[in-house]
Amino acid sequence: MCTNNIISESAVKEISKLGRVDFNSPLSLCTTFKTGGNADILIEPFSEDALSLILPVITGEGIPFNIIGGGSNLLISDRGLRGAVIRISGLDNSFKPEGEYIYAGAALSKERFISESISAGFGGVEFMAGIPGSMGGGIYMNAGTFMGCFVDMLKKIRGVDYTGAVFEVDACADISGYRKMNLPKNTVITGGIFSLPKSDNPAETAKRVDDIIKDRWSKHPMEYPSAGSVFKNPEGHSSWKLINDSGLKGFKIGGAMVSEKHTNFIINTGSASSSDIYNLIGHVQETVFKNTGVTLETEIKILGEF
Ligand SMILES: Cc1cc2nc3c(=O)[nH]c(=O)nc-3n(C[C@H](O)[C@H](O)[C@H](O)COP(=O)(O)OP(=O)(O)OC[C@H]3O[C@@H](n4cnc5c(N)ncnc54)[C@H](O)[C@@H]3O)c2cc1C
């Protein structure tokens, strides 16, 4: 077993009992952009208890780590990521309604959260329709649309800190912002408690969700790998309009292209590298700033060295 000399054999032995471990693991398989180099060590903990034991081992060895969920909001360097990547796919993916509340495990997909919520008689899930990835990633990003965002219905966040301690915090407006949740660094979210309104008519809720998804498919370049909207909307502006008005629709660097269907999406036309996407992001930011004086800030998370 290759350990890249960054982790001791004894640590590997211990972690292997608690999760799936892979060395030099291709992260292009873990991102919706389908780009990115290798992780020195990819770890998929089997459970929250296992995660609590794994984190002190890797921090004790002085190994830095990144956390990934569904990989739908990530641009990872072609050089990969040094140290460990904790992927949450092996964690709890349960959906547990308890009275007026719902507990959702971090590994549960948003798609399944929506369908289970509707089946259990809840509504208010329309804002999440069509957003890919895990509930953990949704909490971390405070994901959403103009219809609402995670913090509107999230009551508590459960997680494990880098020492391995399990914690629960109230999810209130104070710890959240536009596409962000202010949690301490290196905190792994393992679940959340949500409060949703009851639906008067679950069939109608399901229909609204379907209609939103159909509408998104007609407006977004779903036929290409992407990470959704690349830039946050600056106060008082729409990023897609600033990019459009700057004449960047269809602009290409290597295999990365500003989508012609939705100019806030960068798509991988088939052969894009993460560097192509990164360089295109820089070009868009520079051009929009020159044309409009507005600075575009990325919504997607950029990991590794470029
Ligand atoms: C086609 C498409 C459409 C999209 N539409 C929308 C949209 O309408 N609205 C929107 O908000 N987003 C949208 N996105 C972006 C993305 O789907 C969301 O941000 C999503 O919530 C990310 O979840 P994920 O599990 O994929 O997280 P990842 O992409 O894996 O990670 C995103 C960030 O969250 C952190 N993270 C993930 N899981 C955890 C965890 N368990 N604990 C701690 N940190 C964690 C990661 O470290 C990273 O910083 C879209 C993406 C695509 C590809």
The ligand as an SDF file (V2000), in Angstrom:
LIG
                    3D

 53 58  0  0  0  0  0  0  0  0999 V2000
  -26.1870   22.1220  -12.3110 C   0  0  0  0  0  0  0  0  0  0  0  0
  -25.9490   22.7720  -10.9690 C   0  0  0  0  0  0  0  0  0  0  0  0
  -26.8970   23.6530  -10.4660 C   0  0  0  0  0  0  0  0  0  0  0  0
  -26.6990   24.2690   -9.2210 C   0  0  0  0  0  0  0  0  0  0  0  0
  -27.6610   25.1080   -8.7510 N   0  0  0  0  0  0  0  0  0  0  0  0
  -27.4920   25.6890   -7.5270 C   0  0  0  0  0  0  0  0  0  0  0  0
  -28.4990   26.5640   -6.9980 C   0  0  0  0  0  0  0  0  0  0  0  0
  -29.5340   26.8170   -7.6110 O   0  0  0  0  0  0  0  0  0  0  0  0
  -28.2900   27.1180   -5.7740 N   0  0  0  0  0  0  0  0  0  0  0  0
  -27.1560   26.8580   -5.0540 C   0  0  0  0  0  0  0  0  0  0  0  0
  -27.0180   27.3750   -3.9310 O   0  0  0  0  0  0  0  0  0  0  0  0
  -26.1880   26.0370   -5.5250 N   0  0  0  0  0  0  0  0  0  0  0  0
  -26.3320   25.4500   -6.7430 C   0  0  0  0  0  0  0  0  0  0  0  0
  -25.3430   24.6180   -7.2290 N   0  0  0  0  0  0  0  0  0  0  0  0
  -24.0970   24.4360   -6.4590 C   0  0  0  0  0  0  0  0  0  0  0  0
  -24.0880   23.2160   -5.5220 C   0  0  0  0  0  0  0  0  0  0  0  0
  -24.9330   22.1940   -6.0140 O   0  0  0  0  0  0  0  0  0  0  0  0
  -24.5260   23.5670   -4.0920 C   0  0  0  0  0  0  0  0  0  0  0  0
  -23.6780   24.5170   -3.5060 O   0  0  0  0  0  0  0  0  0  0  0  0
  -24.5480   22.3150   -3.1950 C   0  0  0  0  0  0  0  0  0  0  0  0
  -25.2330   22.6130   -2.0160 O   0  0  0  0  0  0  0  0  0  0  0  0
  -23.1620   21.7800   -2.8670 C   0  0  0  0  0  0  0  0  0  0  0  0
  -23.3290   20.5130   -2.2270 O   0  0  0  0  0  0  0  0  0  0  0  0
  -22.2280   19.3710   -2.3790 P   0  0  0  0  0  0  0  0  0  0  0  0
  -22.5920   18.2610   -1.4880 O   0  0  0  0  0  0  0  0  0  0  0  0
  -22.0310   19.0450   -3.8080 O   0  0  0  0  0  0  0  0  0  0  0  0
  -20.9420   20.1350   -1.7850 O   0  0  0  0  0  0  0  0  0  0  0  0
  -19.4460   20.1510   -2.3540 P   0  0  0  0  0  0  0  0  0  0  0  0
  -19.4470   20.7710   -3.7070 O   0  0  0  0  0  0  0  0  0  0  0  0
  -18.8300   18.8340   -2.2230 O   0  0  0  0  0  0  0  0  0  0  0  0
  -18.7530   21.1510   -1.3250 O   0  0  0  0  0  0  0  0  0  0  0  0
  -19.0750   22.5270   -1.3120 C   0  0  0  0  0  0  0  0  0  0  0  0
  -18.4210   23.1520   -0.0610 C   0  0  0  0  0  0  0  0  0  0  0  0
  -19.0490   22.5910    1.0800 O   0  0  0  0  0  0  0  0  0  0  0  0
  -18.0830   21.9450    1.9240 C   0  0  0  0  0  0  0  0  0  0  0  0
  -18.7310   20.7370    2.4430 N   0  0  0  0  0  0  0  0  0  0  0  0
  -19.4240   19.8050    1.7370 C   0  0  0  0  0  0  0  0  0  0  0  0
  -19.9320   18.8770    2.5600 N   0  0  0  0  0  0  0  0  0  0  0  0
  -19.5330   19.2320    3.8160 C   0  0  0  0  0  0  0  0  0  0  0  0
  -19.7250   18.6680    5.1030 C   0  0  0  0  0  0  0  0  0  0  0  0
  -20.4460   17.5660    5.2960 N   0  0  0  0  0  0  0  0  0  0  0  0
  -19.1540   19.2930    6.1600 N   0  0  0  0  0  0  0  0  0  0  0  0
  -18.4390   20.4320    6.0060 C   0  0  0  0  0  0  0  0  0  0  0  0
  -18.2260   21.0040    4.8160 N   0  0  0  0  0  0  0  0  0  0  0  0
  -18.7700   20.4150    3.7380 C   0  0  0  0  0  0  0  0  0  0  0  0
  -16.8920   21.6590    1.0310 C   0  0  0  0  0  0  0  0  0  0  0  0
  -15.6930   21.6300    1.7820 O   0  0  0  0  0  0  0  0  0  0  0  0
  -16.9370   22.8470    0.0720 C   0  0  0  0  0  0  0  0  0  0  0  0
  -16.3190   23.9690    0.6490 O   0  0  0  0  0  0  0  0  0  0  0  0
  -25.5190   23.9950   -8.4820 C   0  0  0  0  0  0  0  0  0  0  0  0
  -24.5570   23.1000   -8.9980 C   0  0  0  0  0  0  0  0  0  0  0  0
  -24.7720   22.4910  -10.2240 C   0  0  0  0  0  0  0  0  0  0  0  0
  -23.7500   21.5270  -10.7460 C   0  0  0  0  0  0  0  0  0  0  0  0
  1  2  1  0
  2  3  1  0
  2 52  2  0
  3  4  2  0
  4  5  1  0
  4 50  1  0
  5  6  2  0
  6  7  1  0
  6 13  1  0
  7  8  2  0
  7  9  1  0
  9 10  1  0
 10 11  2  0
 10 12  1  0
 12 13  2  0
 13 14  1  0
 14 15  1  0
 14 50  1  0
 15 16  1  0
 16 17  1  0
 16 18  1  0
 18 19  1  0
 18 20  1  0
 20 21  1  0
 20 22  1  0
 22 23  1  0
 23 24  1  0
 24 25  2  0
 24 26  1  0
 24 27  1  0
 27 28  1  0
 28 29  2  0
 28 30  1  0
 28 31  1  0
 31 32  1  0
 32 33  1  0
 33 34  1  0
 33 48  1  0
 34 35  1  0
 35 36  1  0
 35 46  1  0
 36 37  1  0
 36 45  1  0
 37 38  2  0
 38 39  1  0
 39 40  1  0
 39 45  2  0
 40 41  1  0
 40 42  2  0
 42 43  1  0
 43 44  2  0
 44 45  1  0
 46 47  1  0
 46 48  1  0
 48 49  1  0
 50 51  2  0
 51 52  1  0
 52 53  1  0
M  END
$$$$
